[in-house]
Amino acid sequence: LLAFDISGSMLKIANDFLSTKASCNILLYQGDCTQLFPLRSNSLEGILSISVIQWLSEDSQIESFFKECYRCLQMNSTAVFQFYPNSPEHADQFVTVANTTGFHSYLIMDMPHKTPQ
C-alpha cells in the first residue's frame, strides 16, 4: 500500500500512527500528484484517492494527475476518486478529463448536505 501526500506534516501524522501498529506494510511518499509518480508503469492493482482532485484547479494539472494514475494502473484495474466538486460543471470537468486520458469514468454523486426533494 502506498500513501501519497504533498504535505510532510500529514505524512508525519500517518507515520506516527502507523508506528503503533504491529504489522503495517505501507509506504509513505511525499510529492506533488501533478508530477511523475515514482512508480513503474502498470504497477498498481488499484487506486483510492480521497479528496485529492478537488485541489487541482487547472486543466493541465487535472490531466497530468489522471494520466499518471492511468499509466501506473495495471490493465483492468479500478480507480476510485472521491472529491467535493464546487458545482455540477466542476464535476463534469473531472469526468471529461478522466475520459480523455483513458479512463472509462462514471460519476456517482452523494450530496448529504442537501435535503432530498
Secondary structure, 3 states (H helix, E strand, C coil): CEEEECCHHHHHHHHHHHCCCCCCCCEEEECCCCCCCCCCCCCEEEEEEECCHHHCCCHHHHHHHHHHHHHHEEEEEEEEEECCCCCHHHHHHHHHHHHHCCCCCCCCCCCCCCCCC
